[in-house]
Amino acid sequence: NAAPLDGCVAWPDEFAARYRERGYWIGENLYAGLARGAREHPERTAVICGERRWSYAQLDRDARRFAAGLRRIGVAPRDRVLLQLPNIGEYYVACHALFLLGALPVFALPAHRRAEIGYFVGHADVRACVIADRDGGFDCRAMIREVRAEHPGLREVVVIGEAEEFHAFHALLDEPLQGDGPDAAEFAFLQLSGGSTGVPKLIPRTHDDYLYSVRESARICGLDGETVYLCVLPAAHNFPMSSPGALGVFHAGGCVVLARQGDAESCFALIQRERVTLAALVPALALAWLESRARARYDLGSLRCIQIGGAHLAGDVARRVPAVFGCRLQQVFGMAEGLVNYTRDEDGEEFALGTQGRPISDDDEIRIVDDDDVVVAPGEIGHLLTRGPYTIRGYYRADAHNARAFTADGFYRTGDRVRRLASGHLIVEGRAKDQVNRGGEKIAAEEIEGYLLAHPAVFDAALVAMPDRFLGEKSCAFVTLREPAQATPRELAQFLRERGIAAYKIPDRVEFLAELPRTAVGKIDKKALRARFAPPAVASF
Ligand code: J2J
């Protein structure tokens, strides 16, 4: 086998051999499933996007045509290609085209702005990007122009819609590229980490490891050719991509329905119209669905299962989901770094309501430890460490960070605090990582603190989570100012906006303090800051 892509950490040989031997890594790349679908059931609908539909044959053909066009403009195997698109059908065309080419998509979120996109482009030496002309009121081309001025290595820009001076997506639909795509041992893409550090981390996943998680997820979730999956979370998220997500649905020969608008009523209308059977939500969206009065006006009887994951799900919300929607609730506790846990149909309601599930694989190693990395007694709460056939061994180009984020024997430190039941089910009790989980969108405190500290009036800053009835958590920045400088919360928020960071990362609240509380060792005492907020009011309907 060729050496792994520079900056990626491969599994040690003995682990790779074991994962192959046990049939987890089957040597099939992430394109193969689509090619098979196009052969076996070409006419079946693969993607629905508004009034537009792609059959498996059309999706395969468009992906091959786009791959040919990308190759024509110089995109080569192992090149990194940033993908930033709203939930539109072309998302899966572009993904598969890149998988086939052996180029690595970098899965940016639609919310990302100049700061994040510029960072990804620089850090991963991104050579090309695929973007929409506009998303909502935002002109993505204008942003890319700014990014490109700083990163001339970003040579090719492909635009879906009005391309202006860039390549039009449609002009790159050449004669279909033939072939089977790359060796499955190759790294396939760079996924984004929720992160807890100053700069975002990129997650390299291989075809082999990711396809294993997709295949098993599809099996665990009982997907088949009849599955109609609603993709309402941003398609780039690991959850709607692979747990089992769109890739799981394609693997099973089902249909992905894209929701462009995330509001409850638009989703209900799609569920009714397309007879959706499965939807993946974060708890905040589940709450919005439960709260929506529009529900009564739609026939949602086709729904068989609602998956909820990405953030803490309150017990009362969990109970309401099956009661109100008349379908199964499946909890999903996953992470883009790898490990995914599901509650299973056969586990019964008690586990579905009260736990975050158990791992996909018998070879997902779960280690729960105290602050000194000593394994805790069974059933006790501790830090979750994990290692397995689809959990990464290192972030992309991040040697120093990897030394902290992984144990010497290759376990990933998830930053989550969990306890494990005798049945193997995990319950997420909290987290140790310095992060805000804002309705499933992760915000690394250190990243935002860094931006705040760049403001001339700011002396010190600490970002912490505050409880929110709908989003679960919102962010609050506690700030001390330099004397005699002055600033208002509004000015600071505006300052951050001008840095070009995603809107969800702008602190929801800014509080000025004369001094930040400190721990005995002199670190900012975030626990004390969080304690200033009352526990969340119980949501009632
Ligand atoms: C509590 N916290 C959870 C849950 C994730 C499937 C589902 C989710 C993600 C995801 C994913 C949680 N209860 N049910 O990639 O494939 C928090 C934990 C975790 C972090 C990972 C998937 N489910 N979390 O959310 O990479 O803190 O992946 O470590 O975005 O979300 O975030 P992310």
Residues whose N, C-alpha, C, O or C-beta is under 5 A from the ligand:
A	BS01	J2J	L192 G194 N238 F239 S243 I308 G309 G310 A311 H312 L313 V332 F333 G334 M335 A336 V340 Q356 T414 D416 V428 G440
